[in-house]
Amino acid sequence: MTGEFTASEALDLRMTSLLLRPHPTIRPGDVAEVVEWFGAMQAQDLASGLWSLGARLPRWTRSDVQAALERREALRTWPMRGTVHLVPPADTRWMLELTGVRSLAGAATRRAQLGLTEADADRALDVLGAALTGGGRLTRAQCLAALRAAGLSTDDQRGYHLLWYASVRGVTCVAPNVGSDQTFALLDEWAPEQRRLERDEALALLAHRYVRGHGPVTAREFAGWSGLTLTDARRGLAAAGDLLSTVRVDGEPMHVDAALAGTPRTPVDDVLALPGFDEYLLGYRDRTLMLDPAHQAAVVPGNNGIFQATVVRGGRVVGVWKRTLGRTAVTVTIRPLATLDAGARARVEQALGRYADFVGLPARYDWSA
């Protein structure tokens, strides 16, 4: 099916694909369904990752999401672009083999900068494998201690590199935190039932999941998100076949989930409070449908890759927010990036109230402008 879409209509479809509006084919009921829908969800900042899930699971609390991760409904690792994502446990290994390994291309150069050798990296795999054997998990500090006990230096980012390397090689994965401490487990023990796919099957599945969770999108957007070459991105989109439809957005061909292509396209004036590291922005290279370029500096100060949490109205960023968790309340500071009258500000506070409910604290609001 081919259709003509304006930019605003495409944005409405994207918000539905992102599960930020009701979807005609899915109403996710748990963490596993949300993560499988996307295939991978940005989660290098754990607090943002938890709220990304909570924002798509009405009435769920942070404790509910944490319990789901303890049930292994999803796990965290480095499946693409050298960045931590939430992924379906059973899909972890084929994703690492398809996209994660691409980040290994620069590993030798990075090791040389850090004063590590390939033998050091391989030794780290053995050390962590032995330390974690038995189904348990160790904190980051305990993993680093095991590496040091084996004679491997962990100073000056060496420890981070070795922990990353072990996960990308499929030896370990990031298990849920114990308190505030990050933990690691053996992938084979934490998620023993792994799905096996041929390469073209994997490309097709990843392409379909990306498009259904982000569309309408181009092949270049898929390549940028996955870290695949543009050739492989196009191969995956073609292999997805009838699961996808091609539409035109202001004349440009884009891909959308076939189940969504024919749905009514009507503007929705909703207000949402989203985390900074969310697929809403991180899932795209070209963010102009959602973000006015004039507001880029406010959302990513210094252009350093650290995204601020956003206030979104009608699919567009209209503000940023920060939260301070106290013992008795969460204080939310809101900085508008567009004119918001009293009625709009009340709606923003209502949206942020959902976040306050998520963390289980009453909210205090501080409007910075």
C-alpha positions as a Markdown table, in Angstrom:
| # | Residue | x | y | z |
|---|---|---|---|---|
| 1 | Met | 0.0 | 0.0 | 0.0 |
| 2 | Thr | 1.3 | 3.4 | -0.9 |
| 3 | Gly | 0.0 | 6.7 | 0.5 |
| 4 | Glu | 0.9 | 10.3 | 0.6 |
| 5 | Phe | 1.6 | 11.8 | 4.0 |
| 6 | Thr | 2.4 | 15.3 | 5.1 |
| 7 | Ala | 5.1 | 15.8 | 7.8 |
| 8 | Ser | 2.4 | 16.3 | 10.5 |
| 9 | Glu | 0.6 | 13.2 | 9.4 |
| 10 | Ala | 3.9 | 11.2 | 9.4 |
| 11 | Leu | 4.5 | 12.5 | 13.0 |
| 12 | Asp | 1.1 | 11.3 | 14.1 |
| 13 | Leu | 2.0 | 7.8 | 12.7 |
| 14 | Arg | 5.4 | 7.9 | 14.4 |
| 15 | Met | 3.8 | 8.6 | 17.8 |
| 16 | Thr | 1.5 | 5.6 | 17.3 |
| 17 | Ser | 4.4 | 3.4 | 16.2 |
| 18 | Leu | 6.4 | 4.5 | 19.3 |
| 19 | Leu | 3.5 | 3.3 | 21.5 |
| 20 | Leu | 3.1 | 6.8 | 22.8 |
| 21 | Arg | -0.5 | 6.8 | 21.5 |
| 22 | Pro | -3.0 | 3.9 | 21.3 |
| 23 | His | -2.0 | 1.4 | 18.6 |
| 24 | Pro | -4.6 | -0.4 | 16.5 |
| 25 | Thr | -2.8 | -3.8 | 16.8 |
| 26 | Ile | -1.2 | -3.9 | 20.2 |
| 27 | Arg | -1.9 | -2.8 | 23.7 |
| 28 | Pro | 1.2 | -4.0 | 25.6 |
| 29 | Gly | 0.6 | -5.5 | 28.9 |
| 30 | Asp | 4.1 | -6.1 | 30.2 |
| 31 | Val | 7.7 | -5.2 | 29.8 |
| 32 | Ala | 8.4 | -8.2 | 27.5 |
| 33 | Glu | 5.8 | -7.0 | 25.0 |
| 34 | Val | 7.1 | -3.5 | 24.9 |
| 35 | Val | 10.7 | -4.5 | 24.4 |
| 36 | Glu | 9.9 | -7.1 | 21.8 |
| 37 | Trp | 7.8 | -4.5 | 19.9 |
| 38 | Phe | 10.9 | -2.3 | 19.5 |
| 39 | Gly | 13.5 | -5.0 | 19.3 |
| 40 | Ala | 15.9 | -2.8 | 21.3 |
| 41 | Met | 15.3 | 0.2 | 23.4 |
| 42 | Gln | 17.9 | 2.8 | 24.4 |
| 43 | Ala | 18.8 | 2.2 | 28.0 |
| 44 | Gln | 22.4 | 3.4 | 28.8 |
| 45 | Asp | 20.9 | 5.5 | 31.5 |
| 46 | Leu | 18.9 | 3.1 | 33.7 |
| 47 | Ala | 16.5 | 5.6 | 35.2 |
| 48 | Ser | 15.6 | 6.8 | 31.7 |
| 49 | Gly | 15.2 | 3.2 | 30.5 |
| 50 | Leu | 12.8 | 2.4 | 33.4 |
| 51 | Trp | 10.6 | 5.4 | 32.6 |
| 52 | Ser | 10.7 | 4.6 | 28.9 |
| 53 | Leu | 8.9 | 1.4 | 29.8 |
| 54 | Gly | 6.7 | 3.1 | 32.4 |
| 55 | Ala | 5.6 | 5.7 | 29.9 |
| 56 | Arg | 4.2 | 2.9 | 27.7 |
| 57 | Leu | 2.6 | 0.8 | 30.5 |
| 58 | Pro | -0.1 | 2.9 | 32.1 |
| 59 | Arg | -0.4 | 2.5 | 35.9 |
| 60 | Trp | 2.8 | 0.6 | 36.2 |
| 61 | Thr | 5.3 | 1.8 | 38.8 |
| 62 | Arg | 9.0 | 1.8 | 38.9 |
| 63 | Ser | 8.9 | -1.2 | 41.3 |
| 64 | Asp | 6.7 | -3.0 | 38.8 |
| 65 | Val | 9.2 | -2.5 | 36.0 |
| 66 | Gln | 12.1 | -3.5 | 38.2 |
| 67 | Ala | 10.3 | -6.7 | 39.2 |
| 68 | Ala | 9.7 | -7.5 | 35.5 |
| 69 | Leu | 13.4 | -7.1 | 34.8 |
| 70 | Glu | 14.2 | -9.4 | 37.7 |
| 71 | Arg | 11.8 | -11.9 | 36.0 |
| 72 | Arg | 14.0 | -11.5 | 33.0 |
| 73 | Glu | 11.4 | -10.1 | 30.7 |
| 74 | Ala | 14.2 | -8.0 | 29.2 |
| 75 | Leu | 17.9 | -7.6 | 29.7 |
| 76 | Arg | 20.5 | -4.9 | 29.0 |
| 77 | Thr | 23.6 | -5.2 | 26.9 |
| 78 | Trp | 25.4 | -3.5 | 24.0 |
| 79 | Pro | 23.6 | -4.9 | 20.9 |
| 80 | Met | 24.4 | -2.0 | 18.5 |
| 81 | Arg | 26.4 | 1.2 | 18.2 |
| 82 | Gly | 28.4 | 0.5 | 21.3 |
| 83 | Thr | 25.4 | 1.7 | 23.4 |
| 84 | Val | 23.4 | -0.1 | 26.1 |
| 85 | His | 19.9 | -1.2 | 25.1 |
| 86 | Leu | 17.1 | -3.2 | 26.6 |
| 87 | Val | 16.5 | -6.3 | 24.4 |
| 88 | Pro | 14.4 | -9.5 | 24.5 |
| 89 | Pro | 16.5 | -12.1 | 26.3 |
| 90 | Ala | 16.0 | -14.8 | 23.7 |
| 91 | Asp | 17.1 | -12.4 | 20.9 |
| 92 | Thr | 20.3 | -11.2 | 22.5 |
| 93 | Arg | 22.8 | -13.5 | 20.9 |
| 94 | Trp | 21.7 | -13.1 | 17.3 |
| 95 | Met | 21.5 | -9.3 | 17.7 |
| 96 | Leu | 25.1 | -9.3 | 19.1 |
| 97 | Glu | 26.2 | -11.4 | 16.2 |
| 98 | Leu | 24.4 | -9.2 | 13.6 |
| 99 | Thr | 24.9 | -5.7 | 14.9 |
| 100 | Gly | 26.9 | -5.8 | 18.1 |
| 101 | Val | 30.0 | -7.1 | 16.5 |
| 102 | Arg | 30.2 | -4.1 | 14.2 |
| 103 | Ser | 31.3 | -2.1 | 17.2 |
| 104 | Leu | 34.3 | -4.4 | 17.7 |
| 105 | Ala | 35.8 | -2.9 | 14.5 |
| 106 | Gly | 37.4 | -0.2 | 16.6 |
| 107 | Ala | 38.2 | -2.3 | 19.6 |
| 108 | Ala | 41.8 | -2.9 | 18.8 |
| 109 | Thr | 42.5 | 0.8 | 18.3 |
| 110 | Arg | 40.8 | 1.6 | 21.6 |
| 111 | Arg | 42.8 | -1.1 | 23.4 |
| 112 | Ala | 46.0 | 0.3 | 22.1 |
| 113 | Gln | 45.0 | 3.7 | 23.4 |
| 114 | Leu | 44.3 | 2.1 | 26.8 |
| 115 | Gly | 47.4 | 0.1 | 26.9 |
| 116 | Leu | 45.6 | -3.2 | 26.6 |
| 117 | Thr | 46.4 | -6.1 | 24.3 |
| 118 | Glu | 44.1 | -8.6 | 22.5 |
| 119 | Ala | 45.5 | -11.2 | 25.0 |
| 120 | Asp | 44.3 | -9.0 | 27.9 |
| 121 | Ala | 40.8 | -8.8 | 26.4 |
| 122 | Asp | 40.6 | -12.6 | 25.8 |
| 123 | Arg | 41.9 | -13.1 | 29.4 |
| 124 | Ala | 39.1 | -10.9 | 30.7 |
| 125 | Leu | 36.6 | -13.2 | 29.0 |
| 126 | Asp | 38.0 | -16.2 | 30.8 |
| 127 | Val | 38.2 | -14.4 | 34.2 |
| 128 | Leu | 34.7 | -13.1 | 34.1 |
| 129 | Gly | 33.3 | -16.4 | 32.7 |
| 130 | Ala | 34.9 | -18.2 | 35.7 |
| 131 | Ala | 33.9 | -15.6 | 38.3 |
| 132 | Leu | 30.2 | -15.6 | 37.1 |
| 133 | Thr | 29.7 | -19.4 | 36.6 |
| 134 | Gly | 26.9 | -20.8 | 38.6 |
| 135 | Gly | 24.0 | -18.7 | 37.8 |
| 136 | Gly | 24.8 | -15.8 | 40.1 |
| 137 | Arg | 25.6 | -12.2 | 39.4 |
| 138 | Leu | 28.4 | -9.9 | 40.5 |
| 139 | Thr | 28.4 | -6.1 | 40.9 |
| 140 | Arg | 30.5 | -4.0 | 38.6 |
| 141 | Ala | 33.0 | -3.5 | 41.5 |
| 142 | Gln | 33.2 | -7.2 | 42.1 |
| 143 | Cys | 33.8 | -7.9 | 38.4 |
| 144 | Leu | 36.6 | -5.3 | 38.3 |
| 145 | Ala | 38.1 | -6.8 | 41.4 |
| 146 | Ala | 38.1 | -10.2 | 39.8 |
| 147 | Leu | 39.9 | -8.7 | 36.7 |
| 148 | Arg | 42.5 | -7.0 | 39.0 |
| 149 | Ala | 43.1 | -10.2 | 40.9 |
| 150 | Ala | 43.9 | -11.8 | 37.6 |
| 151 | Gly | 46.6 | -9.2 | 36.9 |
| 152 | Leu | 44.5 | -7.0 | 34.5 |
| 153 | Ser | 44.5 | -3.3 | 35.1 |
| 154 | Thr | 41.1 | -1.6 | 35.3 |
| 155 | Asp | 42.2 | 2.0 | 35.7 |
| 156 | Asp | 41.6 | 4.8 | 33.2 |
| 157 | Gln | 38.6 | 3.2 | 31.4 |
| 158 | Arg | 40.3 | -0.1 | 31.0 |
| 159 | Gly | 37.8 | -1.8 | 33.3 |
| 160 | Tyr | 34.8 | -0.4 | 31.3 |
| 161 | His | 36.3 | -1.5 | 28.1 |
| 162 | Leu | 36.8 | -5.1 | 29.3 |
| 163 | Leu | 33.3 | -5.3 | 30.7 |
| 164 | Trp | 31.9 | -3.9 | 27.4 |
| 165 | Tyr | 34.0 | -6.4 | 25.4 |
| 166 | Ala | 32.8 | -9.3 | 27.4 |
| 167 | Ser | 29.2 | -8.4 | 26.8 |
| 168 | Val | 29.6 | -7.7 | 23.1 |
| 169 | Arg | 31.3 | -11.0 | 22.7 |
| 170 | Gly | 28.3 | -12.6 | 24.3 |
| 171 | Val | 29.9 | -13.9 | 27.5 |
| 172 | Thr | 28.1 | -11.6 | 29.9 |
| 173 | Cys | 25.1 | -9.3 | 30.0 |
| 174 | Val | 24.0 | -6.6 | 32.3 |
| 175 | Ala | 21.6 | -8.0 | 35.0 |
| 176 | Pro | 19.3 | -5.8 | 37.1 |
| 177 | Asn | 20.8 | -3.5 | 39.7 |
| 178 | Val | 21.2 | -4.6 | 43.3 |
| 179 | Gly | 20.3 | -1.4 | 45.1 |
| 180 | Ser | 22.2 | 1.2 | 43.1 |
| 181 | Asp | 24.9 | -1.2 | 42.0 |
| 182 | Gln | 25.1 | -2.4 | 38.4 |
| 183 | Thr | 25.5 | -6.2 | 38.1 |
| 184 | Phe | 26.6 | -8.6 | 35.4 |
| 185 | Ala | 25.7 | -12.3 | 34.7 |
| 186 | Leu | 26.7 | -14.9 | 32.2 |
| 187 | Leu | 24.5 | -14.6 | 29.1 |
| 188 | Asp | 24.2 | -18.3 | 28.7 |
| 189 | Glu | 23.0 | -18.7 | 32.3 |
| 190 | Trp | 20.8 | -15.6 | 32.6 |
| 191 | Ala | 19.1 | -16.2 | 29.2 |
| 192 | Pro | 19.8 | -19.8 | 28.3 |
| 193 | Glu | 17.1 | -20.1 | 25.6 |
| 194 | Gln | 18.4 | -18.3 | 22.6 |
| 195 | Arg | 16.7 | -17.9 | 19.3 |
| 196 | Arg | 18.8 | -18.9 | 16.3 |
| 197 | Leu | 18.3 | -17.1 | 13.0 |
| 198 | Glu | 20.0 | -17.1 | 9.6 |
| 199 | Arg | 21.5 | -13.8 | 8.7 |
| 200 | Asp | 18.8 | -12.8 | 6.3 |
| 201 | Glu | 16.1 | -13.8 | 8.8 |
| 202 | Ala | 17.8 | -11.7 | 11.4 |
| 203 | Leu | 18.0 | -8.7 | 9.1 |
| 204 | Ala | 14.3 | -9.0 | 8.2 |
| 205 | Leu | 13.2 | -9.3 | 11.8 |
| 206 | Leu | 15.3 | -6.4 | 13.0 |
| 207 | Ala | 14.1 | -4.3 | 10.1 |
| 208 | His | 10.4 | -5.1 | 10.8 |
| 209 | Arg | 10.8 | -4.3 | 14.5 |
| 210 | Tyr | 12.5 | -1.1 | 13.8 |
| 211 | Val | 9.9 | 0.1 | 11.3 |
| 212 | Arg | 6.9 | -1.0 | 13.3 |
| 213 | Gly | 8.3 | 0.8 | 16.4 |
| 214 | His | 9.5 | 4.0 | 14.6 |
| 215 | Gly | 7.9 | 4.3 | 11.2 |
| 216 | Pro | 7.5 | 6.1 | 8.9 |
| 217 | Val | 11.3 | 5.9 | 8.4 |
| 218 | Thr | 13.9 | 5.6 | 5.6 |
| 219 | Ala | 16.5 | 3.0 | 5.1 |
| 220 | Arg | 19.1 | 5.5 | 6.2 |
| 221 | Glu | 17.3 | 5.9 | 9.5 |
| 222 | Phe | 17.3 | 2.1 | 10.0 |
| 223 | Ala | 21.0 | 2.0 | 9.2 |
| 224 | Gly | 21.7 | 4.8 | 11.6 |
| 225 | Trp | 19.7 | 3.2 | 14.4 |
| 226 | Ser | 21.1 | -0.3 | 14.0 |
| 227 | Gly | 24.7 | 0.5 | 13.0 |
| 228 | Leu | 24.3 | -1.7 | 9.9 |
| 229 | Thr | 25.6 | -0.7 | 6.5 |
| 230 | Leu | 23.1 | 1.0 | 4.3 |
| 231 | Thr | 23.3 | -2.0 | 2.0 |
| 232 | Asp | 22.4 | -4.4 | 4.8 |
| 233 | Ala | 19.7 | -2.0 | 6.0 |
| 234 | Arg | 18.1 | -2.1 | 2.6 |
| 235 | Arg | 18.5 | -5.9 | 2.4 |
| 236 | Gly | 16.6 | -6.2 | 5.7 |
| 237 | Leu | 13.8 | -3.9 | 4.7 |
| 238 | Ala | 13.4 | -5.8 | 1.4 |
| 239 | Ala | 13.5 | -9.2 | 3.2 |
| 240 | Ala | 10.7 | -8.0 | 5.6 |
| 241 | Gly | 8.4 | -8.1 | 2.5 |
| 242 | Asp | 4.7 | -7.7 | 3.0 |
| 243 | Leu | 5.1 | -6.8 | 6.6 |
| 244 | Leu | 6.1 | -3.3 | 5.5 |
| 245 | Ser | 4.4 | -0.7 | 3.3 |
| 246 | Thr | 6.0 | 2.1 | 1.4 |
| 247 | Val | 4.5 | 5.6 | 1.8 |
| 248 | Arg | 5.6 | 9.0 | 0.7 |
| 249 | Val | 6.2 | 11.8 | 3.3 |
| 250 | Asp | 6.3 | 15.2 | 1.6 |
| 251 | Gly | 7.4 | 13.3 | -1.5 |
| 252 | Glu | 10.1 | 11.1 | 0.1 |
| 253 | Pro | 9.7 | 7.3 | 0.2 |
| 254 | Met | 9.5 | 5.9 | 3.7 |
| 255 | His | 8.7 | 2.6 | 5.3 |
| 256 | Val | 5.8 | 1.9 | 7.7 |
| 257 | Asp | 4.3 | -1.2 | 9.3 |
| 258 | Ala | 1.8 | -2.6 | 6.9 |
| 259 | Ala | -0.7 | -2.9 | 9.8 |
| 260 | Leu | -0.5 | 0.9 | 10.3 |
| 261 | Ala | -0.3 | 2.2 | 6.8 |
| 262 | Gly | -4.1 | 2.6 | 6.3 |
| 263 | Thr | -5.1 | 3.9 | 9.7 |
| 264 | Pro | -6.8 | 7.4 | 9.9 |
| 265 | Arg | -4.3 | 10.2 | 10.2 |
| 266 | Thr | -5.7 | 12.9 | 12.5 |
| 267 | Pro | -3.8 | 15.4 | 14.6 |
| 268 | Val | -3.7 | 14.6 | 18.4 |
| 269 | Asp | -2.9 | 17.4 | 20.9 |
| 270 | Asp | -1.5 | 15.2 | 23.6 |
| 271 | Val | 1.0 | 16.2 | 26.3 |
| 272 | Leu | 3.7 | 13.7 | 27.4 |
| 273 | Ala | 6.7 | 13.8 | 29.8 |
| 274 | Leu | 9.4 | 11.5 | 28.3 |
| 275 | Pro | 12.9 | 10.6 | 29.5 |
| 276 | Gly | 15.9 | 12.0 | 27.7 |
| 277 | Phe | 17.2 | 8.7 | 26.4 |
| 278 | Asp | 14.1 | 7.4 | 24.7 |
| 279 | Glu | 13.4 | 6.0 | 21.3 |
| 280 | Tyr | 11.3 | 9.1 | 20.7 |
| 281 | Leu | 14.5 | 11.0 | 19.8 |
| 282 | Leu | 17.3 | 8.4 | 20.1 |
| 283 | Gly | 15.6 | 6.2 | 17.5 |
| 284 | Tyr | 16.3 | 8.7 | 14.7 |
| 285 | Arg | 19.2 | 10.5 | 13.1 |
| 286 | Asp | 16.9 | 13.2 | 11.6 |
| 287 | Arg | 14.8 | 14.5 | 14.4 |
| 288 | Thr | 13.2 | 17.5 | 12.7 |
| 289 | Leu | 9.7 | 16.0 | 12.7 |
| 290 | Met | 9.8 | 16.0 | 16.5 |
| 291 | Leu | 12.4 | 18.7 | 17.4 |
| 292 | Asp | 12.8 | 22.3 | 16.2 |
| 293 | Pro | 16.5 | 22.7 | 15.3 |
| 294 | Ala | 16.4 | 25.9 | 17.3 |
| 295 | His | 15.8 | 23.8 | 20.4 |
| 296 | Gln | 18.5 | 21.2 | 19.8 |
| 297 | Ala | 21.0 | 23.0 | 22.1 |
| 298 | Ala | 18.4 | 22.9 | 25.0 |
| 299 | Val | 17.7 | 19.2 | 24.5 |
| 300 | Val | 21.4 | 18.2 | 24.0 |
| 301 | Pro | 23.4 | 20.9 | 25.7 |
| 302 | Gly | 26.9 | 21.1 | 24.3 |
| 303 | Asn | 25.9 | 18.5 | 21.7 |
| 304 | Asn | 27.6 | 15.9 | 23.9 |
| 305 | Gly | 25.2 | 13.0 | 23.5 |
| 306 | Ile | 23.5 | 13.7 | 26.9 |
| 307 | Phe | 19.8 | 14.2 | 26.2 |
| 308 | Gln | 17.5 | 16.1 | 28.5 |
| 309 | Ala | 14.1 | 14.7 | 29.4 |
| 310 | Thr | 11.5 | 16.3 | 27.2 |
| 311 | Val | 8.0 | 17.7 | 27.4 |
| 312 | Val | 6.2 | 16.8 | 24.2 |
| 313 | Arg | 2.9 | 18.3 | 22.9 |
| 314 | Gly | 1.3 | 17.0 | 19.7 |
| 315 | Gly | 4.4 | 15.0 | 19.0 |
| 316 | Arg | 6.7 | 18.0 | 19.2 |
| 317 | Val | 9.2 | 19.0 | 21.9 |
| 318 | Val | 7.9 | 22.0 | 23.8 |
| 319 | Gly | 10.1 | 21.9 | 26.9 |
| 320 | Val | 12.7 | 20.0 | 28.9 |
| 321 | Trp | 12.5 | 18.9 | 32.5 |
| 322 | Lys | 14.7 | 17.6 | 35.3 |
| 323 | Arg | 13.8 | 15.8 | 38.5 |
| 324 | Thr | 15.3 | 15.6 | 41.9 |
| 325 | Leu | 14.3 | 12.7 | 44.0 |
| 326 | Gly | 13.9 | 13.5 | 47.6 |
| 327 | Arg | 12.8 | 11.3 | 50.6 |
| 328 | Thr | 9.3 | 12.8 | 50.6 |
| 329 | Ala | 8.8 | 14.3 | 47.1 |
| 330 | Val | 10.1 | 14.5 | 43.6 |
| 331 | Thr | 10.9 | 18.1 | 42.6 |
| 332 | Val | 10.4 | 18.7 | 38.8 |
| 333 | Thr | 12.0 | 21.7 | 37.2 |
| 334 | Ile | 10.4 | 22.5 | 33.8 |
| 335 | Arg | 11.9 | 24.8 | 31.2 |
| 336 | Pro | 9.5 | 25.7 | 28.4 |
| 337 | Leu | 10.9 | 25.9 | 24.9 |
| 338 | Ala | 7.6 | 27.2 | 23.4 |
| 339 | Thr | 4.8 | 29.5 | 24.7 |
| 340 | Leu | 2.7 | 27.6 | 27.2 |
| 341 | Asp | -0.4 | 29.3 | 28.6 |
| 342 | Ala | -1.9 | 28.4 | 32.0 |
| 343 | Gly | -4.0 | 25.6 | 30.6 |
| 344 | Ala | -1.1 | 24.1 | 28.8 |
| 345 | Arg | 1.1 | 24.3 | 31.9 |
| 346 | Ala | -1.6 | 22.5 | 33.9 |
| 347 | Arg | -1.5 | 19.7 | 31.3 |
| 348 | Val | 2.3 | 19.5 | 31.5 |
| 349 | Glu | 2.0 | 19.1 | 35.3 |
| 350 | Gln | -0.6 | 16.4 | 34.8 |
| 351 | Ala | 1.8 | 14.5 | 32.5 |
| 352 | Leu | 4.6 | 14.9 | 34.9 |
| 353 | Gly | 2.2 | 13.7 | 37.7 |
| 354 | Arg | 2.2 | 10.4 | 35.9 |
| 355 | Tyr | 6.0 | 10.2 | 36.3 |
| 356 | Ala | 5.6 | 11.1 | 40.0 |
| 357 | Asp | 3.1 | 8.2 | 40.4 |
| 358 | Phe | 5.7 | 6.0 | 38.7 |
| 359 | Val | 8.4 | 6.7 | 41.2 |
| 360 | Gly | 5.9 | 6.7 | 44.1 |
| 361 | Leu | 6.4 | 10.3 | 45.3 |
| 362 | Pro | 4.3 | 13.4 | 45.3 |
| 363 | Ala | 5.5 | 16.1 | 42.9 |
| 364 | Arg | 6.6 | 19.6 | 43.4 |
| 365 | Tyr | 6.8 | 21.8 | 40.2 |
| 366 | Asp | 9.3 | 24.5 | 39.5 |
| 367 | Trp | 8.8 | 26.5 | 36.3 |
| 368 | Ser | 12.2 | 28.0 | 35.4 |
| 369 | Ala | 10.7 | 30.5 | 32.9 |
